Amino acid sequence: MSAQTPKTPNRMIAHWKAARVLIKSEWSRLTDADCDAIDAEYDRLIDRIRELYRTGATIMLEAEVKGKVNRFLERF
């Protein structure tokens, strides 16, 4: 097996403390309680952001959210 960059959810788990600061700066409706409940779980984060920032185009919103989260996590 070749060495690969860890997948996004794994990077999020490894760097959750730093990542949550960036994520909260982008999505200010996320509270500390939200972040504690998310507990570095990628799908929980996406679901919570989608709940807080509902729009008519949820598939487009989800793709945008995942793209931003992925870019944040690429920093680690």
DONUMAR-39563 format. One record per residue (C-alpha): residue number from 1; residue in three letters; x, y, z. Coordinates in nm, 2 decimals. Layout:
BEGIN
+-----+---------+--------+--------+--------+
! num ! residuo !     px !     py !     pz !
+-----+---------+--------+--------+--------+
! NUM !     ALA !      X !      Y !      Z !
...
+-----+---------+--------+--------+--------+
end
This chain:
BEGIN
+-----+---------+--------+--------+--------+
! num ! residuo !     px !     py !     pz !
+-----+---------+--------+--------+--------+
!   1 !     MET !   0.00 !   0.00 !   0.00 !
!   2 !     SER !   0.14 !   0.34 !  -0.10 !
!   3 !     ALA !   0.16 !   0.63 !   0.14 !
!   4 !     GLN !  -0.13 !   0.87 !   0.08 !
!   5 !     THR !  -0.26 !   1.18 !   0.23 !
!   6 !     PRO !  -0.52 !   1.09 !   0.49 !
!   7 !     LYS !  -0.88 !   1.13 !   0.37 !
!   8 !     THR !  -1.06 !   1.45 !   0.49 !
!   9 !     PRO !  -1.25 !   1.29 !   0.78 !
!  10 !     ASN !  -0.93 !   1.15 !   0.92 !
!  11 !     ARG !  -0.75 !   1.48 !   0.89 !
!  12 !     MET !  -1.05 !   1.64 !   1.07 !
!  13 !     ILE !  -1.02 !   1.40 !   1.36 !
!  14 !     ALA !  -0.64 !   1.45 !   1.38 !
!  15 !     HIS !  -0.67 !   1.83 !   1.37 !
!  16 !     TRP !  -1.01 !   1.90 !   1.52 !
!  17 !     LYS !  -0.91 !   2.17 !   1.77 !
!  18 !     ALA !  -0.74 !   2.39 !   1.50 !
!  19 !     ALA !  -1.00 !   2.30 !   1.23 !
!  20 !     ARG !  -1.30 !   2.40 !   1.44 !
!  21 !     VAL !  -1.15 !   2.75 !   1.48 !
!  22 !     LEU !  -1.14 !   2.79 !   1.10 !
!  23 !     ILE !  -1.47 !   2.63 !   1.05 !
!  24 !     LYS !  -1.64 !   2.85 !   1.32 !
!  25 !     SER !  -1.49 !   3.16 !   1.15 !
!  26 !     GLU !  -1.65 !   3.06 !   0.82 !
!  27 !     TRP !  -1.99 !   2.94 !   0.97 !
!  28 !     SER !  -2.04 !   3.18 !   1.26 !
!  29 !     ARG !  -2.38 !   3.02 !   1.35 !
!  30 !     LEU !  -2.19 !   2.72 !   1.48 !
!  31 !     THR !  -2.16 !   2.73 !   1.85 !
!  32 !     ASP !  -1.91 !   2.57 !   2.08 !
!  33 !     ALA !  -2.18 !   2.33 !   2.19 !
!  34 !     ASP !  -2.24 !   2.24 !   1.82 !
!  35 !     CYS !  -1.86 !   2.18 !   1.78 !
!  36 !     ASP !  -1.85 !   1.97 !   2.09 !
!  37 !     ALA !  -2.15 !   1.76 !   1.97 !
!  38 !     ILE !  -1.99 !   1.72 !   1.62 !
!  39 !     ASP !  -1.68 !   1.58 !   1.79 !
!  40 !     ALA !  -1.47 !   1.59 !   1.47 !
!  41 !     GLU !  -1.72 !   1.38 !   1.28 !
!  42 !     TYR !  -1.72 !   1.50 !   0.92 !
!  43 !     ASP !  -2.08 !   1.40 !   0.84 !
!  44 !     ARG !  -2.21 !   1.55 !   1.16 !
!  45 !     LEU !  -2.04 !   1.88 !   1.07 !
!  46 !     ILE !  -2.19 !   1.88 !   0.72 !
!  47 !     ASP !  -2.53 !   1.80 !   0.85 !
!  48 !     ARG !  -2.52 !   2.07 !   1.12 !
!  49 !     ILE !  -2.40 !   2.34 !   0.88 !
!  50 !     ARG !  -2.68 !   2.23 !   0.64 !
!  51 !     GLU !  -2.93 !   2.26 !   0.92 !
!  52 !     LEU !  -2.81 !   2.61 !   1.03 !
!  53 !     TYR !  -2.78 !   2.75 !   0.68 !
!  54 !     ARG !  -3.08 !   2.60 !   0.50 !
!  55 !     THR !  -3.14 !   2.72 !   0.15 !
!  56 !     GLY !  -3.36 !   2.59 !  -0.13 !
!  57 !     ALA !  -3.06 !   2.43 !  -0.31 !
!  58 !     THR !  -2.94 !   2.19 !  -0.04 !
!  59 !     ILE !  -2.73 !   1.98 !  -0.28 !
!  60 !     MET !  -2.54 !   2.28 !  -0.40 !
!  61 !     LEU !  -2.50 !   2.40 !  -0.05 !
!  62 !     GLU !  -2.37 !   2.07 !   0.06 !
!  63 !     ALA !  -2.11 !   2.06 !  -0.22 !
!  64 !     GLU !  -2.00 !   2.42 !  -0.13 !
!  65 !     VAL !  -1.97 !   2.33 !   0.24 !
!  66 !     LYS !  -1.77 !   2.01 !   0.17 !
!  67 !     GLY !  -1.54 !   2.20 !  -0.06 !
!  68 !     LYS !  -1.47 !   2.47 !   0.20 !
!  69 !     VAL !  -1.42 !   2.21 !   0.48 !
!  70 !     ASN !  -1.18 !   2.02 !   0.25 !
!  71 !     ARG !  -0.98 !   2.33 !   0.18 !
!  72 !     PHE !  -0.95 !   2.41 !   0.55 !
!  73 !     LEU !  -0.84 !   2.06 !   0.62 !
!  74 !     GLU !  -0.58 !   2.07 !   0.34 !
!  75 !     ARG !  -0.38 !   2.32 !   0.56 !
!  76 !     PHE !  -0.30 !   2.04 !   0.80 !
+-----+---------+--------+--------+--------+
end
